[in-house]
Structure formats: structure tokens, C-alpha cells
Amino acid sequence: MILVIPDTNFLIYGVKHGINIDYELDRLFNCYKVVILRCVREELEKLRGRLKGKERYSVSLLLSLIRRYEEEDEDVPGKYADEIIVNYALKCRERGKKVVVCTNDKELKERLLEMGIPVVVVKQKKYFELQGDL
């Protein structure tokens, strides 16, 4: 089983562009589990409080959609979500689990790929692409 860990921006981008996240992940992986880290949910909740109109609605929709995924209380060091995501992915890999991080953040993507952690990115605003080796 592959653990799929999306970051906040990836989730927002997917909803904003009408991408069916589950369909795209099914297309890439046979057996996977999406894990929403607590820091990602908390970022979304903070965003919802600051946004208005259509953007606020999109984040509210996203918060209701991610309820169907498993939420993890990450027990890893890190002050910011990106640090926590990297440390959580490394911890999972050290325990022998296959892990993939979903992000559109260029710096985070490069950092993860250098560590040997594969990344899923959005391409052409309509589909997901796996980069790196599982």
C-alpha cells in the first residue's frame, strides 16, 4: 500500500481546477491510502477564515471532501507544514512504507526528489503525474 500525502496547495489547486482527485490517484496507483496531516487541515481551516466568496466556498468544499481520508496527528518535528510533510514522509519510509507526496511547490518537490521520495504534481491543470521512483 502506498501512502499518499497531499499538501495544502495541491488540494486547493485540484478543487480550483475541477480535477477529480480520487480518479487521478486511482489512475496512478493500484493500492493507496490518502493521509491528510493535521497541519494541512489546520492550514485549510485558517484559510477559510480569511477568504471570502468563491474562494471561501472552495476551501469549505475541500474541507468536507477530505473528511473521507484518514487524518494523521503527525508526531514529527517541524514548524511549518512543508517541514512536517517532509519529516513525516521520511519517518514513514524509515518504517518500510511506500510514500508519495502530492505538491505543486517547486522547492518542496525538488527537496523530496533529492531525498528519493516520489512526488505527484498537477500537469496542464487537468491531470496528475508521478515524478520519481516508487
PyMOL commands that set and color helices and strands:
alter all, ss='L'
color gray80, all
select helices_A, chain A and resi 8-16+21-28+38-50+53-68+81-94+106-114
alter helices_A, ss='H'
color red, helices_A
select strands_A, chain A and resi 2-6+32-37+70-72+98-102+119-123+127-131
alter strands_A, ss='S'
color yellow, strands_A
deselect
rebuild
show_as cartoon
